[in-house]
Amino acid sequence: MRKGVKAAIVGSVFAVMVGGAGYGTYNVVDALNGDGGGSAGGGPATTKKSGPPSASEVEETTAAFFAAWEKGEAATAASYTDNAEKAAPLLTSYAEAAHITGVKITPGAAAGATVPFTVRATVSYEGKSEPLSYGSRLTVVRGLTTGRALVDWQPSVVHPQLTAMDDTLVTGESSTPAIEAVDRDGKVLTKEKYPSLGPILDDLRQKYGDRAGGTASIELVVRHAAPDTPDTALLTLAEGKAGKVPTTLSATVQAAAEKAVNQYAESSVVALQPSTGDVLAVANNRTDGFNAAFQGTVAPGSTMKIVSAATLIDNELTTADGPAPCPDSAMSEGQTFRNIENLPPDEGATLAESFARSCNTAFVKFADEVRVDSLTKEAQDRFGLGRDDWKTGIASFDGRVPASGGPDTAANLIGQGEVQMNPLNMASVTATAMTGTFRQPVIVPRSLDDRELARARGLAPDTVRQLRSMMNRTATSGTAAEVMSGLRGRIGAKTGSAEVDGRAKSNSWFTGYRDDVAAAAMTEDGGHGVDASGPIVAAVLRAGG
């Protein structure tokens, strides 16, 4: 679609505000100087009210807002909101840029000041028309300066897919041709069947649509304000020819991943094939639609101990069977670190034992022996992390393991401090630990665009042997044993929980492997690794077997 639409929208809104009927003009100007426009009764309020809007005010304001919206009177509709300056352009673009007409809004039963509603309309463009139907909701609030009952303005009032303040709706020729994404076996992948693939399919379309051999469609889309964010298609008026884009995904594993994350709010998971680096599944269950599985930047908690254990082994500080005492607490650079509650101390523990029990203090005690950049070098040189050079086929973050001094040297060893990861990174860590070879993850085959993939040294065979032994012990008799029970074949795992400032509950982390499948998951506010992310990973590993 043409990017010039937005300038035209702004100009048309200005014309409505200046040259519109006196009632509408008064209310928009009044809104820009205060917090909304006219009252539902049609004139300025004579007495400033306070407190929550009454049921009658909610009904009257909602009815007036809907009536103006249905008539295409953008300035008037905007005057019934608490942010007319932002509401007017979007409501104007609804008719002028999105070409939506014949609007009929049916309100549902109010729940206090919140009113759900259904919109039915028609989208028409160059002789093509399609019906449009969707649901949304609004909330009526008290204007702070005027005391009027006003619609609390959010773009999602106009359409639930409008998530940012300057997102808008546009109908026209698609900016890139449609694609037909297929899995590794040629099965078609759609956002209808695999909902969490929606943003990923949009990303693939933006990046590969022009080279896939398709032709443009006529579509109603969300034009996102954020730069480099692909349009979100809402309705197709005329189908173009879809170009085929191959992916590495497995429809079977993807379906299991979708089902698994849907059991836990704010969850993300990635599954890889360690022998190739192919991404088999990526799923997110998030209210914000963000692809946290690939682009998240949060602390990984104790799953990071896979990299930390490799650091200790490769720097000859200990071995899997060597000493790694687990006291109640340990101090580094003036900061005291403790284990999770109810973990008994074990001063005679080996690294394998402390790893399987997820003992923080065992790793913290090595902070004075490792160099400030030891963990960083291990992550970059052996595991391919933190160099900003992954080319997966879509937008992704490849981890961050800075050379932190002070107490963060210890904190980084247990996946806190300044370390940042996402499930894609930790699934790759597990795959590297399992095979000894770093294979940069890809969701689109390299053969499609001949891009250069990231490289790393990988791990020595003896380090791999020790890591696999420790991860297997964790999966069979350690903190991951209950979650991994019943899985056959070669298995290994690592649990984790990452504390987040200002939150009472930790983020839940879990990573594991079974034969030639490695997976990692993260659940915000999910608690311990076995509480949320563990069952997600186990379900995906079970499907991939």
N, C-alpha and C positions, 0 to 999 in steps of 0.2 A: 504494500500500500504506500501511497505517497505521504511523505512526512510533512508536506505543506499544509495538511488539513488543520493542524493545530492553530496556526496563525489566523486562518480564516475564522475559526471558532471564536478566538478572542475578539476579533474585530466585530463579529456579529453580536456578541454579548454586549460590547460597548454601545452598539447601536440600540439594542433593546433597552439598556439602562438609561440612555440619554433621550431617545425618541419615543419611548413607550408611553402608554396611557398614564395619566397623572397619578392614578392610584399605585400602579406598579413602580413608577419612577420614585415616588415618595418613599415607598417602603424599602426599595433597594438602597437608596441613599441613606435612609434612616438606619438600615441594617449595617451599612459600612461604618456608620458613626457610633453604633451601639452594639447590640448583640442580637440582631434579627430585624424583623420588620413588623408589619401590622398584626394586630390581634386577630383571632378567628372571627371576631365580630365585624371586621372590616375597617376599623379606625384605630387611632392611637389610644393606648390605655390611659385612663384618667387617674387611676390610683395604682401605684406600684405595689404589686402583690409579692408575697414571699412564701417560702415553703414549697413542697412538692406540688406539681400541678394536680388539680382535682380530676376526677373521672370525666366530668363534663368538658373541662378544658382539653384533656387528652383527645376526646372525641371530636370536639370542634376544630382544634388545630389540625388534627389528622385529616379530617374531612376537607378542610380548606386547602391544605397542601396537596392532597390527592386530586382535588377538582382542578386546581391550576395546572398541575402536572399533566393530567389527562387532556387538557385543552392546549397544551404546548406553550403555556404562558410561563416561560422560564423565570423571568424576573419576579413575577408575583409568587410563584412557588418558592423561589429562593427566599423571599421576604418572610416566609413562615419558618425559616431555619435560624439557628444561632450563628451561622457563618455564610451569609449571603454572598460574600465576595468569592468564596470557593464553590458554593452551590450553583450560582447562576451560569458559569461557563459549562459545567458538566450537564446541567439540565438543558441548556441550549444545544450542546453537541448531541444530546440524545435524539433530537429531531433532525438537526441540520447535518451532522457528520455521520451519525449512525443510521439515519433515514428510517427511524422508527415512528410509525403512525398508528392511528386507531387504538390508542392506549386505553385500556380498561383496567382499573385497579379495584380489587375486591379485598377489603380488610377482614382479618380474622378477629377472634375474641382477644381483647386486650388483657395482658397480664401486668397489672399495675399500669405503669407508664409506657410499657413496651407493646407495640402493635405489630403482629405479623400480617403480611398481605401477599396477594398473588397478582402478578402483572400478566395481562394478555395483550398482545399487540401484533403488528405486522411489520416486517422489515422488507423494504422495497428498494431495488437499485437496478437501473438500466433495464427495465422491463421484467426483472426477476423479483418474485415475492415469496416469502415464507412466513408462516406463523411463528410467533415467539411467545414462550410462556416460562415463567420462573417465579420463585418465591423469594421474599426478602423480609426485613423487619426494620422498624424505626423505634426510637425512644423519644418521648416528649420531656423536656426539661424546663426549668424556670430560667429565663434570661437574667443574667446577673445585674445588668444595668437598667433594663427596662421593666423587669418583673413580668414580662409576657411569657406565656406558654409557647415554646418553640421546639421544632424538631432538632434534636441533637445531630448536627450534620456530620455524616460519614459518607464517603463515596459508596460504600456498600449498601446504603439505602437505595441507590439507583439500581445497582446490580451487585449481588454478593461476590462476584469475581473482581470487582473494583476494590483493591485492597490498600492502595496508596493514595494520598490526597490528590495527586495530580494525574492519576490514571484516568483514561477516558475511553469512550466507545466510538468505533469507526467502522463503517461498512464500505467495502470497495474491493478492488483487486488485491489479492494477497501479496504481501511483500516478497514471499518466497513460495515456490510451488509446493503443493502438498506432497507428503511422503507416505510410503507404506513401509513401516519398519517391520522387519521379520527377525525371528529368533534364529539360533544356530541351526535349526532343522527346517527353516523356511516357514514356520508358523507365524501368521500375522499377529502383531502386538498392537492393541488399541487401548486408549485411555478408558473406554467403556468397560472392557474386560479386566484391565489392570489399572485401576484408578491412580495409584501413586506414580505410574509412569507418565502421567499427563505432562508435568513440567519437563521431563526428560525428553519426551517425544517432541515437544515444542523446541527444545534446545537442538535436537538432532535435525529438525526441519530447518531451523535458521542456519545451521552450519552446513548442511549437506543438501538442502533442497535444490539449490541451483545446479548442482553437479549430478543429481540423481536422474535427470532426464524427464522430469514432470513439467506440467504447465500450471499456470496460476488458477486459483479458484476465486469466486466472489464470496466474501465472508463478512460476517459481523465479528469483530474481534475486540478484545481489550488491548488498547495501546498503552503499555506500561510506561510510567514516568522514569523509572530507573534505567540508566543507560545500559545498552547491550542486553537488555531483557527481551526475549522474543515475545511477539504478540501471542495472546491466548485466544484461540478460535472458539467462538460460542455457537455460531450457526452458519451453515453453508447454504448459500442461495443457488450457486451453480458449481458443480464439481469440475475441477481441473483434472488433468491426468496426474495421478500420483506416481512419483518416482520411487523405486525400491531402494531401501537403505538396509543393508545387512547389519545385524548386531551379534554380539557374542552371547546374549542372554539365552536362558533356557526357560521356555514357557512353563514347564513343570515346576522348576525351582522358584520362578517368579511368582507363580500362583501360591506356593507355600509361604513365600516371604510376605506377600500381601496379607494373607490370612493371619499369619503370626503377628505382624505389627499391629493389626487391627484389634488385638486383644489388650494392647497397652498404649495409652495415650502418649503422645510426644515421643514416639519410638522410631528408630531407623535401623536398617540392617543391610549388609552387603555380603554376597557370597562370591567366592572366586574359585577357579580351577588352578591349584598350585602348579601343575605341570606346564601350564601355558600362560597364566596371568589373565585369562579371560574372565570377565565379570559374568557370572551366571544369573545374578539377581540383585536388584536394588529396590528397596521399598521404604517409604516413609509414611508415618501416620502422624501428621502435624497440622495444627490449626492454621499455621501461617503459610503452608504450601512450600516451605523451603526444603531444598534437597540437602538436608543435614547429613545424609549418608555419604555424600561426596564432598560437600562444601563446609561441613561443620568445623568449628575451631574451638574445641573444648578440651579440658584435661581428661586423659583416659584412665586415671586411677591406676589400680594395680595391674591392669593388663599391660602396662608399660614395663612391668618387671621382666617380660620376655626379653626386651632390648637391654634392660639393666643387667639381667643375668648373663647375657651374652657379653656385655662389657666387662663384667667381673672375670669371666672365664678367659676372654681373649687378652685381657691385661694381666693374666696370671695372678690374680688376687685371691682366687679360690676356684674350686671345681664343684660339680654337682654333689660329689661325695665329701667335699671339703667343708671346713667350718664356716658357719654363718649363724652365730648365736642370736637367739630371739628373746631379748629382755623385755620387761614391761614397758620401758621407755628408753629413749636414746636422745642425746643432745648433739646438735651440730650448729656451730656458729651462733651459740646463744639461744637457739630455738629448740624446744622440747617436742619430740614426736612420740606418738603412742600408737598402739594397735587398736583394732576394733574391740569392742567390749567382749568380755568372756573368752578372750584368747589367752590361755595360760602360757607363761614364759617357758622357754627351753634354752638354757645357756649352752647346752651341748648339741644344738641342732646343726644339721648340715644345710647346705644351700638348697638341696632338693626338698628337704623337710620344711624349711622356712618358705620356699616358693609354693609348695602344695598347700600350706596353711595360710598363705598370703600375709606373712609377717612383715610389717612395715619396718620395724626397728632393726631387723637383720640387714636390710639394705641401707638404712640410714647410717649404720655403724661403718659402712665402707666409704662414706662421703669424704672422710679425711684422707683416704688412701687413693681415691681416683683423682685424676687431674680435672680441672674445671671443665675442660673440653672433651673428656673421655667419652661421655655419653653422646655428645654431639657428633663426634667423629664416627662412633659405632653406628649411630642412626643413619648418618649420611653415607658413609663408605660401604657399610655392610648391608643395610636395609633400604637404601635409596630414598630415605626420608629427608624432608626439610631443605631441598635444594631448588624448589620451585621450577621443576623441569618435567613433571609428568604431563603427558599428552594422552589422556584417556579417550578422547573423542568428544567429550562434553566438558563443561566447566567443572573443575575439581581443585581441591586443596591437598597438597602432598605432605602435610605435617610440619610441625615446627618444634625443634629441640635445640634451644639456644644454649650457649656456653655460659651458664649463670653462676655467679659467685655467691658468697655468703650462704645463708640457709637454703637458698633455692637449689644449690648443688645437691643437697640431700632430698629436697622436695621433688626435684625432677626425677630422681631415681625411683620414686614411688608413684610417678605419674601425676604429680601435683605441680606446684610451682609455676613455671612458665611454659611447660610442655603443652602443645595443642595437637589434637588428633581428631579423626572422625572414623566411623566404621570401615570405610574404604581403606584407610591407612592401617588400621589394626588387623583387618583381614589379610592385607599384604604382609604385615609383620609375621603373622601366623604361617602364611604360605612360605615365606623365606625361611623361617625357623624349621619348618617341616622338610623342605627340600634342600636347603642350603644355597639355593639360587634365587637372586632377586629378579623377578620378571615383572616389569612395570604393568600394572593393571590396565586393561583396555575394555571399553564397552562397544567400540567400533573397530573392526579388524584394521590393522595397519595397512593392509593391501588396498583399502578404499581410497586413501589419500597419501600413502607413502611417507607419513610423518616420522620424524626421528623419535624413538622412544628413549626414556631415561635408562641409564645403566648404573650398576653398583657391583662391588667385588663379590658380595655374598659371603657365606660363612664357611669356615673350615669344617671338614667332615666330623672331626671330634667334637666341635662345638655343637653341630647339628645333633649328633648322637645324644649329648647331654641335655640339650633343650627338649628334644622329643621325649626323653626319659622323664624329665621333670613335668612336662605337660601331660604325659600319659598318667603319671602318678596323681596329678591334680584331678584328672578326669575320672580316675578309678577309685581313689581313696582320699582325695583332698577336698577342697571347698567346692569343686564342680561335680563331685561324684553323683549326687542325687539327680541333678539335671541331666547328666550324660548317661545315666543308667539305661540299659536296654539298647544302646547303640552298639552295633557290631563293627568289626573291622579294626583298622588302625585308628585310634582316637587319641585326642589330646585337648587340653583346654586351659584357660586362665580366667579367673573371675576378677572383677574390679568394682570399686565404688569410688567416685570422685566427689569430694566435698566442694560446694559452691558457696562463695561468700553471700551471706544474707538469706540463705535457704536452709530450712530445717532438715530437709531430706537430701541425701546424696544422689548423684546421677548413677544409674545402674549400667555397668559395662560387663561384657562377656565376649570372649573369642574362643574359637575351637576349630578342630578339624576332624574329618572322618574320611579316610581313604583320600581320594583326589578332590575333596571339597573343603575349603576353609571359609569360615564366616565370622563376622563380628557384628555386634549390635550395641546400641546405646539407648537408654530410656531416661529422659529428663525427670528428675524427682522420683526415680524408680526404686531407690534404696540400694540394697546389696545386689551384687551381680546375679545371684541366683533368683532374686525376687521377680525380675522382669525380663532383662536382656537374655538371661540364661535360657529360659523356655523358648524365646524367639530363635536363638541360634540352634538349639536342639531340634526344633521343628524343621528348620531349613536344612540342617545336616541330614535329618531323616529322609527328607524328600530328595536330596541329592545323591543318595546312595544307590 
